[in-house]
Amino acid sequence: MRLVYLCFLCWSLFLNIPAFAAETPGFVNLPQVNIIGTVKKIEVSGVCYQLVTANGTKYELLGNFPHQDGVAISAIGTLPTDIATICQVGKPLKVDSSKLVKK
């Protein structure tokens, strides 16, 4: 049974099917935000990336963003409230798109 569940999970991720949307409400129907800040590479349990805004607010970056330390970006995404990350270096920010900005 575990193998069937694992196969279903892998295929749903591969096909980008929201198979577990009911089980992961933190990613469903959240408003999009646009946050500007500087990417910071942090090495804790592996490598994690943090977005630090001008006022010092810290977000842990998840998803689609440039994995370069020190670049300034504008990130558009959502702020899920009911997930935990391994690194715990800021509020989780699931980035849908991002672009480089001048500092």
C-alpha positions in Angstrom: 0.0 0.0 0.0 2.9 2.4 0.8 4.4 1.7 -2.6 1.1 2.6 -4.3 0.8 5.8 -2.4 4.4 6.7 -3.2 3.9 6.0 -6.9 0.7 8.1 -6.9 2.5 11.0 -5.1 5.4 10.9 -7.6 3.2 10.9 -10.6 1.0 13.6 -9.3 4.0 15.8 -8.7 5.5 14.9 -12.1 2.2 15.8 -13.8 1.6 18.8 -11.6 -1.7 17.6 -10.4 -3.0 19.0 -7.1 -3.7 15.5 -5.8 -3.4 16.5 -2.2 -4.8 20.0 -2.3 -7.4 19.0 0.4 -4.5 17.9 2.6 -2.4 20.9 2.1 -4.6 24.0 2.7 -1.6 26.2 3.2 -1.1 26.4 -0.5 -4.7 26.7 -1.6 -6.5 30.0 -2.3 -3.9 32.3 -0.7 -3.5 35.8 -2.0 -0.4 36.6 -3.9 2.2 39.0 -2.5 5.0 40.9 -4.1 8.1 41.1 -1.8 11.3 42.9 -2.7 14.5 42.0 -0.9 18.0 40.5 -1.1 18.6 36.7 -1.4 20.9 35.3 1.3 22.4 31.8 1.2 22.3 30.0 4.5 24.0 26.7 5.2 22.2 24.9 8.0 20.6 21.5 7.3 22.0 21.6 3.8 21.5 24.9 1.8 18.6 27.2 2.3 17.8 30.6 0.9 16.4 33.5 2.7 14.9 36.8 1.4 15.7 39.8 3.6 13.6 42.9 3.0 14.7 46.5 3.6 13.0 46.6 7.0 14.6 43.4 8.1 11.7 40.9 7.6 13.0 37.4 6.7 11.4 34.9 4.5 12.5 31.4 3.6 12.4 31.0 -0.1 10.7 28.0 -1.7 10.0 27.5 -5.3 11.2 29.4 -8.4 13.9 32.0 -7.5 17.5 32.7 -8.4 19.8 30.7 -6.2 22.5 33.4 -6.0 23.7 34.9 -2.7 23.4 38.7 -2.6 21.1 39.4 -5.6 18.1 41.7 -5.2 14.8 40.3 -6.4 11.2 41.0 -6.6 9.4 37.8 -5.7 5.7 37.1 -6.4 4.2 34.2 -4.4 2.2 33.1 -1.5 2.7 32.9 2.3 1.5 29.5 3.4 0.7 29.5 7.1 0.4 25.8 8.0 3.7 24.4 6.8 7.0 23.8 8.5 10.4 23.9 6.7 13.6 22.1 7.6 15.7 25.3 7.8 13.3 27.5 9.8 15.1 30.7 8.7 12.0 32.9 8.2 8.4 32.9 7.1 7.9 30.4 4.2 7.4 32.2 0.9 6.4 30.0 -2.0 7.7 31.9 -5.0 5.8 31.5 -8.2 7.9 34.0 -10.2 10.8 36.4 -9.5 12.9 38.9 -11.3 16.1 40.7 -10.6 15.9 44.3 -9.5 18.6 47.0 -9.0 19.6 47.7 -5.5 
